[in-house]
Structure formats: structure tokens, C-alpha cells
Amino acid sequence: MAKRILLVLLASTALAGCARFADRSYGSWLDSYGVPPRTVPAADPQAQAKLQQLDAQAEALRTKLAAEPDRVKRIGYMKDLRDIGDEQRALARDLRHDPVPMTYPYGWPDRS
């Protein structure tokens, strides 16, 4: 009796472990079949230069932060780092995403 229970438990555990492979093994390619590949937008040199400048500012602030013994000044440096990070994320997002919306092949429902 204990062997049967153990066998059922092991079989159900194995079945549950394999269940997550089914999500990846089929269907996902159907979502992108026939959709033209996205073009990578040309990198904006001004935005790239701004990102490099922000990286340099952030590194300088990290150096100051590491050497600063005053807690109040460290908090100010951390706020400045946060602001620089917010600006970097916005610029990187604008560089990463194509300003032209993706078009679907004829016959696909409009998703906009």
C-alpha cells in the first residue's frame, strides 16, 4: 500500500514538473509568424553623448559618496544619483524603442 502511494506521489510530482515545459514548447512562434522584423533605429549621437556624460557624472558622484564621512551629504549625493538614474533610464528607453509603431500583416486585427 505504501509503495502505491509513493508511486502515485512520484508520478504526480514528475507530471507537475514537466507541466511548465508545455508553455514553451508550442504556440509562441505563432504570435510572431508573418510579422516583419523590427528595424533597429539609428542611434542618436546626441543622446549617446548625453548618456555617456550622465555615466561620467554618476561615477564622479559614486566616488564622492564613497569618500564622504558626513551622512547628510551622502544622502544628498544619493538623491543626485537617483535623479541621474531617472534621466538615464528615460534616455535609454527612448533609444531602445523605435518611434515608428510596428505594423501587422494584412488581415491581422489592429492592436493599437
C-alpha positions as CSV (number, residue, x, y, z in Angstrom):
1,M,0.0,0.0,0.0
2,A,2.8,2.4,0.9
3,K,4.5,1.6,-2.4
4,R,1.4,2.5,-4.4
5,I,1.1,5.8,-2.6
6,L,4.8,6.6,-3.1
7,L,4.5,5.6,-6.8
8,V,1.4,7.9,-7.3
9,L,3.2,10.7,-5.4
10,L,6.3,10.4,-7.5
11,A,4.4,10.2,-10.8
12,S,2.3,13.3,-9.9
13,T,5.4,15.2,-8.9
14,A,7.1,14.3,-12.2
15,L,4.0,15.2,-14.2
16,A,3.8,18.6,-12.3
17,G,7.5,19.2,-13.0
18,C,7.0,18.6,-16.7
19,A,3.9,20.8,-17.0
20,R,5.8,24.0,-17.3
21,F,7.6,22.8,-20.4
22,A,4.4,22.8,-22.3
23,D,4.1,26.6,-22.2
24,R,7.4,27.0,-24.0
25,S,7.2,24.1,-26.4
26,Y,4.4,25.3,-28.7
27,G,2.3,28.3,-29.7
28,S,4.7,31.1,-29.0
29,W,6.1,31.1,-32.6
30,L,2.5,31.6,-33.9
31,D,2.4,35.1,-32.3
32,S,5.3,36.3,-34.4
33,Y,4.8,34.3,-37.6
34,G,4.4,36.6,-40.6
35,V,5.2,39.7,-38.7
36,P,8.0,41.7,-40.3
37,P,11.2,42.0,-38.1
38,R,11.5,45.3,-36.3
39,T,14.1,47.6,-37.6
40,V,16.6,49.0,-35.2
41,P,16.5,52.8,-35.2
42,A,19.7,54.6,-35.9
43,A,21.4,55.6,-32.7
44,D,21.1,59.3,-32.0
45,P,24.6,60.7,-31.4
46,Q,23.4,63.5,-29.2
47,A,21.5,61.0,-26.9
48,Q,24.5,58.7,-26.8
49,A,26.8,61.6,-25.8
50,K,24.3,62.6,-23.1
51,L,24.2,59.0,-21.8
52,Q,28.0,59.0,-21.6
53,Q,28.0,62.3,-19.8
54,L,25.5,61.1,-17.3
55,D,27.5,57.9,-16.7
56,A,30.6,60.1,-16.0
57,Q,28.6,62.3,-13.6
58,A,27.2,59.2,-11.8
59,E,30.7,57.7,-11.5
60,A,32.0,61.0,-10.0
61,L,29.1,61.1,-7.6
62,R,29.8,57.5,-6.5
63,T,33.4,58.3,-5.9
64,K,32.4,61.3,-3.7
65,L,29.8,59.2,-1.9
66,A,32.4,56.5,-1.1
67,A,34.8,59.1,0.4
68,E,32.2,61.3,2.2
69,P,32.0,60.8,6.0
70,D,29.1,63.2,6.5
71,R,25.8,61.3,6.5
72,V,23.7,64.3,5.3
73,K,26.0,65.0,2.3
74,R,25.9,61.3,1.4
75,I,22.1,61.4,1.4
76,G,22.3,64.4,-1.0
77,Y,24.7,62.5,-3.2
78,M,22.3,59.6,-3.3
79,K,19.4,61.8,-4.3
80,D,21.5,63.2,-7.1
81,L,22.4,59.7,-8.2
82,R,18.7,58.8,-8.3
83,D,18.0,61.8,-10.5
84,I,20.8,60.9,-12.8
85,G,19.5,57.3,-13.0
86,D,16.0,58.5,-13.8
87,E,17.3,60.6,-16.6
88,Q,19.5,57.7,-17.9
89,R,16.5,55.4,-17.9
90,A,14.4,57.8,-19.9
91,L,17.1,58.3,-22.5
92,A,17.9,54.6,-22.8
93,R,14.2,53.8,-23.2
94,D,13.9,56.4,-26.0
95,L,17.0,54.9,-27.7
96,R,15.7,51.4,-27.3
97,H,12.2,51.8,-28.6
98,D,11.5,52.6,-32.2
99,P,9.4,55.8,-32.6
100,V,7.5,54.2,-35.6
101,P,4.8,51.8,-34.4
102,M,5.1,48.2,-35.6
103,T,2.7,47.3,-38.4
104,Y,1.0,43.9,-38.7
105,P,0.4,41.9,-41.9
106,Y,-2.8,42.3,-43.8
107,G,-5.7,40.5,-42.1
108,W,-4.4,40.8,-38.6
109,P,-6.6,42.7,-36.1
110,D,-5.5,46.2,-35.3
111,R,-4.0,46.3,-31.8
112,S,-3.5,50.0,-31.4
